[in-house]
């Protein structure tokens, strides 16, 4: 029995018929799928979202770094002599000013040495006073002796004149021998008075010279005594460790009763009212570096700005190995929140301008690329509605909680800022107030 196969009898037209039939069925199936998809989309409920109209904002060109804070001034306190700690007068965290006594070392022979030196100085000063009095007396005696000498010389001159006249008159027979002898005696007496007065002047001059020498010796003694007093005062001063600057006392490494040596660190004082941030900036930024640039400290958790400072130092040389430039920025710290030695994240602001900023939670990362949804009107279903359109975006730096948009969005766009994980391109949305 043979089966009836009309396809073998009219093979060409039958094959074409079957092909057309299959194609029609495929197209019909695709139309049904498309219709089902449209019905599904039209039936999908609108997703409630929040919208934000984008505006031009102030944007900045920035770079982020990790740096270390250091105090504007810090000193380690060390004793200048060895001894045992008698008293500690501060606690860690105390605020001190210059001259505040931090610690006291146990007294030893330095105090008696100071008292002895001060006594020697008093003796030397008294000796100088005595020598000055003697000098004044000697100078007065010299003055009297010189006056007596002048008087004796004047008397001798008169006696010499009278003797010469008597000699002449005696030769002429006008006077007798008696008058001549009296004139001669007066001249001898006057001459003797001059000799005595000259001796007194010599003795007075010697007394003045001796008194002046005594004053000089007394001055030398005073200088020596003053030097001994100063030395003893320094030694006594070494027994007190005082604060050289205003600041906060750090950890105290010793306690009362401990024996300390010269050069041993007892504690330190940190001036935290202002802190310098040390940053290593790549050398390719050298043309942008300048003093006065704004630097912001960033909270690593919230990414919010916690303090603002300015660059106040740029190293004149580049680290040849790392190719970085040491830069410092000064930050006020009146609240004391920042600490010396603290590692912080910082942002240097190179330049400012205008642009578009979007919240970080409005960005969707897919396969290493960034996307954002914007709200657009759609009337393809016969009625006007809002749908979410996915747009690729190019992002710049983060400013606090926002990204700077380099490309993909513009001012006036209606940005979706919530519920983006529930969206897909073209899905209807319902804006929330």
Secondary structure in CASP SS format (residue, H / E / C, confidence):
PFRMAT SS
TARGET T0000
AUTHOR 0000-0000-0000
METHOD secondary structure of the structure
MODEL  1
X C 1.00
X C 1.00
X C 1.00
X C 1.00
X C 1.00
X H 1.00
X H 1.00
X H 1.00
X H 1.00
X C 1.00
X H 1.00
X H 1.00
X H 1.00
X H 1.00
X H 1.00
X H 1.00
X H 1.00
X H 1.00
X H 1.00
X H 1.00
X H 1.00
X H 1.00
X H 1.00
X H 1.00
X H 1.00
X H 1.00
X H 1.00
X H 1.00
X H 1.00
X H 1.00
X H 1.00
X H 1.00
X H 1.00
X H 1.00
X H 1.00
X H 1.00
X H 1.00
X H 1.00
X H 1.00
X H 1.00
X H 1.00
X H 1.00
X H 1.00
X C 1.00
X C 1.00
X C 1.00
X E 1.00
X E 1.00
X E 1.00
X C 1.00
X E 1.00
X E 1.00
X E 1.00
X C 1.00
X C 1.00
X E 1.00
X E 1.00
X E 1.00
X E 1.00
X E 1.00
X E 1.00
X E 1.00
X E 1.00
X E 1.00
X E 1.00
X E 1.00
X E 1.00
X E 1.00
X E 1.00
X E 1.00
X E 1.00
X E 1.00
X E 1.00
X E 1.00
X E 1.00
X E 1.00
X E 1.00
X E 1.00
X C 1.00
X C 1.00
X C 1.00
X C 1.00
X E 1.00
X E 1.00
X E 1.00
X E 1.00
X E 1.00
X E 1.00
X C 1.00
X C 1.00
X C 1.00
X C 1.00
X C 1.00
X C 1.00
X E 1.00
X E 1.00
X C 1.00
X C 1.00
X C 1.00
X C 1.00
X E 1.00
X E 1.00
X E 1.00
X E 1.00
X E 1.00
X C 1.00
X C 1.00
X C 1.00
X C 1.00
X H 1.00
X H 1.00
X H 1.00
X H 1.00
X H 1.00
X H 1.00
X H 1.00
X H 1.00
X H 1.00
X H 1.00
X H 1.00
X H 1.00
X H 1.00
X H 1.00
X H 1.00
X H 1.00
X H 1.00
X H 1.00
X H 1.00
X H 1.00
X H 1.00
X H 1.00
X H 1.00
X H 1.00
X H 1.00
X H 1.00
X H 1.00
X H 1.00
X H 1.00
X H 1.00
X H 1.00
X H 1.00
X H 1.00
X H 1.00
X H 1.00
X H 1.00
X H 1.00
X H 1.00
X H 1.00
X H 1.00
X H 1.00
X H 1.00
X H 1.00
X H 1.00
X H 1.00
X H 1.00
X H 1.00
X H 1.00
X H 1.00
X H 1.00
X H 1.00
X H 1.00
X H 1.00
X H 1.00
X H 1.00
X H 1.00
X H 1.00
X H 1.00
X H 1.00
X H 1.00
X H 1.00
X H 1.00
X H 1.00
X C 1.00
X C 1.00
X C 1.00
X C 1.00
X H 1.00
X H 1.00
X H 1.00
X H 1.00
X H 1.00
X H 1.00
X H 1.00
X H 1.00
X H 1.00
X H 1.00
X H 1.00
X H 1.00
X H 1.00
X H 1.00
X H 1.00
X H 1.00
X H 1.00
X H 1.00
X H 1.00
X H 1.00
X H 1.00
X H 1.00
X H 1.00
X H 1.00
X H 1.00
X H 1.00
X H 1.00
X H 1.00
X H 1.00
X H 1.00
X H 1.00
X H 1.00
X H 1.00
X H 1.00
X H 1.00
X H 1.00
X H 1.00
X H 1.00
X H 1.00
X H 1.00
X H 1.00
X H 1.00
X H 1.00
X H 1.00
X H 1.00
X H 1.00
X H 1.00
X H 1.00
X H 1.00
X H 1.00
X H 1.00
X H 1.00
X H 1.00
X H 1.00
X H 1.00
X H 1.00
X H 1.00
X H 1.00
X H 1.00
X H 1.00
X H 1.00
X C 1.00
X C 1.00
X E 1.00
X E 1.00
X E 1.00
X C 1.00
X C 1.00
X C 1.00
X C 1.00
X E 1.00
X E 1.00
X E 1.00
X C 1.00
X C 1.00
X C 1.00
X C 1.00
X C 1.00
X C 1.00
X C 1.00
X C 1.00
X C 1.00
X E 1.00
X E 1.00
X C 1.00
X C 1.00
X C 1.00
X C 1.00
X E 1.00
X E 1.00
X E 1.00
X E 1.00
X E 1.00
X E 1.00
X E 1.00
X E 1.00
X E 1.00
X E 1.00
X E 1.00
X E 1.00
X E 1.00
X E 1.00
X E 1.00
X E 1.00
X E 1.00
X E 1.00
X H 1.00
X H 1.00
X H 1.00
X C 1.00
X C 1.00
X C 1.00
X C 1.00
X C 1.00
X C 1.00
X C 1.00
X C 1.00
X E 1.00
X E 1.00
X E 1.00
X E 1.00
X E 1.00
X C 1.00
X C 1.00
X C 1.00
X C 1.00
X C 1.00
X C 1.00
X E 1.00
X E 1.00
X E 1.00
X E 1.00
X E 1.00
X E 1.00
X E 1.00
X E 1.00
X E 1.00
X E 1.00
X C 1.00
X C 1.00
X C 1.00
X C 1.00
X E 1.00
X C 1.00
X C 1.00
X C 1.00
X C 1.00
X E 1.00
X E 1.00
X E 1.00
X E 1.00
X E 1.00
X E 1.00
X E 1.00
X E 1.00
X E 1.00
X C 1.00
X C 1.00
X C 1.00
X C 1.00
X C 1.00
X C 1.00
X C 1.00
X C 1.00
X C 1.00
X C 1.00
X E 1.00
X E 1.00
X E 1.00
X E 1.00
X E 1.00
X E 1.00
X E 1.00
X E 1.00
X E 1.00
X E 1.00
X E 1.00
X E 1.00
X E 1.00
X E 1.00
X E 1.00
X E 1.00
X E 1.00
X H 1.00
X H 1.00
X H 1.00
X C 1.00
X E 1.00
X E 1.00
X E 1.00
X C 1.00
X C 1.00
X E 1.00
X E 1.00
X E 1.00
X E 1.00
X E 1.00
X E 1.00
X E 1.00
X E 1.00
X E 1.00
X E 1.00
X C 1.00
X C 1.00
X C 1.00
X C 1.00
X C 1.00
X C 1.00
X E 1.00
X E 1.00
X E 1.00
X E 1.00
X E 1.00
X E 1.00
X E 1.00
X E 1.00
X C 1.00
X E 1.00
X E 1.00
X E 1.00
X E 1.00
X E 1.00
X E 1.00
X C 1.00
X C 1.00
X E 1.00
X E 1.00
X E 1.00
X E 1.00
X E 1.00
X E 1.00
X C 1.00
X C 1.00
X C 1.00
X C 1.00
X C 1.00
X C 1.00
X E 1.00
X E 1.00
X E 1.00
X C 1.00
X C 1.00
X C 1.00
X H 1.00
X H 1.00
X H 1.00
X C 1.00
X C 1.00
X C 1.00
X C 1.00
X C 1.00
X E 1.00
X E 1.00
X E 1.00
X E 1.00
X C 1.00
X C 1.00
END
